[in-house]
Amino acid sequence: MATALMRVRLEALSIHGVEVASAGLLAGGTPATENACAVVPGLDNHISRQLTPELVAGADLVLGLARCHVRDVAVMDSGALARAFALKELVRRGEEVGARRPGESLGDWLAQVRVGRTNQDLLGESSADDVADPVGQLLPAYRQAADELQRLIDRLVDLIWPVSDSSAPR
């Protein structure tokens, strides 16, 4: 759901040159749930894929929806921890640092966002960092998750691609 929402948001702002991809920790090959398709347009043809070290290595930014996702990415590629965040964590820390400045690389902005982050920040579960997974629940839980994801993605896009710099995909 997050990937589809991110693509729509970037397209609406005419931000081009950004590849948004989805991968998970479970085996791939599964279509999106009926409830996910009902609340987020564009998921009808979605088929899950499993996260691989190659996908992690090729990503400038890796977003998980929970701390456990970020921990698994770090186990897969310890160097990726510098660019792997739970979505809520990145938005929270990014808002503390402020939006990426014109001409500032994504890597430099992420370095500022990471200041003060410790490995202990990724332990356990946290409502401050984890988006509730609606899988196996009824449609209202999917709507709630989609609404939360949309708010978070809107805030993240505003941080990474502020209006004054929206033409730059970095």
N, C-alpha and C positions, 0 to 999 in steps of 0.2 A: 504494500500500500504506500509506503513512504517513497519508494522509487517513482511510482506513477505520479504521486502528488508533487514530487520535486521536479519531474520533467515538465509537468503542466505549469508550475510556477516559473521556471526558467523560460519556457516558451512565451508565457504571457508578458514577461519583461524583456523579450527579445534578447536574451542572453544566450549566445551561441558558442559553440566550441567546447562545451562541457559534456563529457560522457558520464552518464549516470547509469550505473549497473546494480543489479541485485544478486546477492548470493547469501546462502545461509549455512548453518552448521550441520543440518541434517542432510541426508542423501537427497539429491535433486530428482527432477522428473515429475514433480507433483504440480497440478494446476492450482491456481488461487481458489480459495473456498468460495462457495456460492455467496456467502454473506459479504466477503471482501469485494467481490465483483459488484454486489448490489450497492455498496456505499462509495466505491472509488471507480470512476469510469476508466476504461483502458486496461483492465485486468483480464478480460475475457480470453486472451491468448497467452497469458503469462504461464510459464512453466518454471518451476524453481530450479536452481542449480546450486551445487555444493561449493562452498568457499574453498579455494585452493591457495597454496603458497604463491603461485604465479599471479593470481588475481590480486592478492595482497601486495605483492612486489610492484605491480604495475599501477597501483592506485596512489594518487596524490593525497587523498583523504579517504579514510575508512570510517564509516559510521555504523554503529550498532544501536539497537534499541534498548539494550540493557548492558550493565557492567560485565556480565558473563560473556557477552559477545566480544567485548574489547579484550578481556583476558584471553579468550581463545585465539584471537588474532595475534596477541603478543606471544603466545606459546608457539604459534605457527611461524612467526617472523618477529623476533625480538626488536629488530630495528623499526618495525612498523608502529610500535607504541607511540612514537613521536607524532604520528599522523593518524592515530586511531582513537576515537572518542565515542562515548555514548552520545546520542543526539542531544538529549537534555543537558548533559554535562557540557558539551561544546557550546550550546546556546547560552547557558548560564555563565560559563567562563568568558565567552566571547563578549557578552554584554558588560561584563566587568572591565574588560580591556578596551572595548570600543570597536567600532567597525574598522575593517581593513582600509587603510589609507590609499589614495590613488598612487599607483606605481609600486605599492608594497606587494611582494610575492605572497602567495598563500602560505608557503613554508615559513616565511618570516613572521606572518601573523599568527600561525599556529604555535610558533616558538614562544611568542608572548602569552598566548592563551595557556600554554603548559606551565608557565612559571608558578612554582609552588605546588605543583601536582606531585603526588607521591604514589608509589605502588599500592599503598594501603587504601588510597582513594578508590581502587577498583575491587576491593574485597567486599564480599557479601552482596546483598541486594539493597537497593535504595530507591524510595519513591522520588528522591531528588534527581536520580539518574535513569531510572528504568521506566519505559513506557509499558503499560500493562498489555499483555498479549491476549487478544480476544479469541484465539483459536479454541474451538469447542464450546463457545458461548453463543448466546442469542444475538440477533441483529442489533439491538441497542448497544451492546458492548462494542461491536464493530463500528457503529456510528461514533461512539465516544472516542474510540482509539483513532479513527480517521480525523475527527475534529481536533484532537490533541496533536496529531502528527501535522495537520495543516498549519496550526498555529506555530508549532516549533519550526517547521520548514520555512514559513514566511519570515520568521525572525532570523533564522540562519542565513537565508538568502540576502536579507537586508544587511547582515553583518559582513558577509563575504563579498557581495557585489553591491556596495552602496550605490545609490542613484548616480552620484557623480562619477562612478567608475564602472557602470553596468555594461559597458561595451567590451570590457576586458575579461576574458574567461579564466585567467590565471587561477 
